[in-house]
Structure formats: structure tokens, C-alpha cells
Amino acid sequence: MTQTKKPLVAGVGMVKFEKPGRSETYDLMAANAVREALADAGLDYDAIQSAYAGYVYGDSTSGQKALYQVGMTGIPVINVNNNCSTGSTALFLARQAIESGAADCVLAVGFEQMRPGALGNVFEDRPSPFQEFDNSTDAIVGHGEVPLALRYFGGAGLSHMEKHGTTLRDFAEVRAKASRHAARNPLALFRDEMSAEEVLASKEIWPGVLTRLMACPPTCGAAAAVLVSPEFARRHGVRKDVRIVAQDMVTDRPSTFDSGDMMRVVGYDMSVEASARVYESAGIGAADVDVVELHDCFAQNELITYEGLGLCPDGGAQKFIADGGNTYGGEVVVNPSGGLLSKGHPLGATGLAQCYELTHQLRGTAGDRQVEGAKTALQHNLGLGGACVVTMYQSA
């Protein structure tokens, strides 16, 4: 696919993320994010030819419920659920629709109205899609009282500690960095800066492995993006300053379960494979990336993903953090939005919120959190079950 055929991000929208019980209902949040994305693109809803609506916790056709408040034009509305990578999966499908020629103007929206507390299964009368993940986790780290999501990613952090000598303080430094970035972002849920010492002093969830502040909170929110073809942009005078130059989705391989490594249980191999494909397709490498939004559902996952995306060598995350390579003035700015740790993680919205942030970074409109001279951006969105979507954007 030539550069002239790459989909353009014509408009983005996002509502401020909130704690459960403090947000509007999912349909209102989604509709507001869509209206903002349309206004940003300078388009009416009538221009949208198809829509992909992503959410995890909701009844079937929640996408229609949300979008009918914006317009009822008879277009295809496809509901999408791919766990925490749902938003980027909706974006993936929208991008495919543009590149294939199936449509010229497509909407991707993600939203989530979450409940407080740890994530868990909704349906208890059928096999869990996480059964193999649970079995592998039990075999590697044992069956503990810690909720499973925390055991998954805490176990991944423990694996990195055992392999490379990473310390709990390294994870705390990642969390502290997220808070410094979020302080510049008016759409972040938590904007108070914290030190690594404060992170370490928070309640221990898994002694020596994970504290409470190293985990992202359940959150409610919505985000949206309008993708168009270059031809549509020319015909309608739509902005052409940000394009998707490469994208890939990878799901689990046998190594997820048979490696005996918690890093691989939580998708490390998927991140490596998807990012390698994206770099090859874009014709550039990790060293060419200016800004990254990656899936920091836990500080542990951000750290191991530095290596998974090639931002530093295998085993090099500790030095990368100590040298400030992951923040302003370093090699690449990671999660200028504050990431999931500070911005919040409404599952279906997260991938499109990352798109929102990177689009503004490449436009130069990110305000106090602007990465100077940002021209190339990388997005990493991970969902266990599992799927990993990696997307490369460039400014025109």
C-alpha cells in the first residue's frame, strides 16, 4: 500500500475519564466523543459510511444505542469486543475498511461504563476465556488470594525481576513518571504528582512485587476517531496532517501457555511480533519514534513493554528508566497523556484515547504536554485473551 493510500485521521474526540459512579451513562459519553470527533473533522454524521463501536461490559448493540443519539442514517454499525484492546480493534477494522476501498469515511468509537473493583467474569455458567491463562498462572506463580489480573501482571513483573535484576523501585519510577505527565493533561483522571517513594509506600498488594498505585483504576469514558481516505479528504477539504502508516494485530501463539514465563502469559510475545511487523511495514525502526502511547495497565507492563517494542534492548529497561529515556528530554516520550495509570482505563475506550493523544501530538496541539517536534508516533494496546494491536502514525 503506497503512502497516498494510507488512511488519514480526520478527527478525534474524547470525554474526560471518571471514576465509576461519577460519569454519564455509556451512551451519552460515546455520543459526546463522536460529536467532538465529527466537529474536529468538520464533518456531519451523514458523511460516515460505517461505524465500529467497541465496548467490553455491556449488552449487545450498545453501539447502536450510543450512535443513534448522533444520527440514524442506516449505516452498518458493528459492535466490537476484544477485551482491553477493544478500542484499537475498532480502529483496526476502520483502517481496513478504508484501505480495502470498502468505505471512504469510517467512524471508530470506544466506550465503557465500569463498576468499582477488580475485573471478573460476568458469566459463571460457561467456560471462562481465561481458563488457560489461569491454569498457566497457577502453575508458574501458584494460586494466591490476589485477584487474577493482578497476579497476571504482577507475575510478569516478577519474571522480569528474576531475569534482569529489576527492582520494585523501577516500577515505582514508572508510576511516578506517569503522574508527572498526567499533571499536564486536563483529561486525565488523576493529575496529582507523586514520587517513587509515595508509590512504594502505598498498600502492598503482592509484597515485594506490586503496590496499589502500580495498578490502573477502573474507569468510565469514551473516545472516537474519524478515518478517511486521501481521496475523500481532497474532495471534502478535510485535514490531511496525520495518517496511519502501518498497523498490525497479533493474537496468542503456543508460547503464551507453554513457555512457563508470566511475561509471555500477559502478551510479551504478541507485542514483539506486532511491533516488528509494523516497523518493517513502515520502513522505520524504534529509534525513529518520537512519542509512544503504550498499554500501562500496570507499571510492570509498561516496563516490560519498553523491551517488547524495542525502545530499549532486552534487559535494558532498568537503565532506560534511570537515564530518563522514557520522558521529556530523553530518547522517546512514553505516555505523555499519563497513560492508563493516571489517565484511567475504560476498557473499550482506551485504544481510541491513545489515538486521540497521538493525533494531537503529531498536530502539535497537545498543549503543555506537547512533545517537541513529534513527527512519528507509536501506539500499543493489549488485551488478554488475547490480542495486541500496534499502530504507527506520522504527520504529513
Secondary structure, 3 states (H helix, E strand, C coil): CCHHHCCEEEEEEECCCECCCCCCCHHHHHHHHHHHHHHHHCCCHHHCCEEEEECCCCCCCHHHHHHCCCCCCCCCEEEECCHHHHHHHHHHHHHHHHHHCCCCEEEEEEEECCCCCCCCCCCCCCCCCCHHHHHHHHHHHCCCCCCHHHHHHHHHHHHHHHHHCCCHHHHHHHHHHHHHHHCCCCCCCCCCCCCHHHHHHCCEEECCCEEHHHECCECEEEEEEEEECHHHHHHHCCCCCEEEEEEEEEECCCHHHHCCCHHHHCCHHHHHHHHHHHHHHHCCCHHHCCEEECCCCEHHHHHHHHHHCCCCCCCCHHHHHHCCCCCCCCCCEECCCCHHHHHCECCCCHHHHHHHHHHHHHHCCCHHHCCCCCCEEEEEEEECCCEEEEEEEEEC
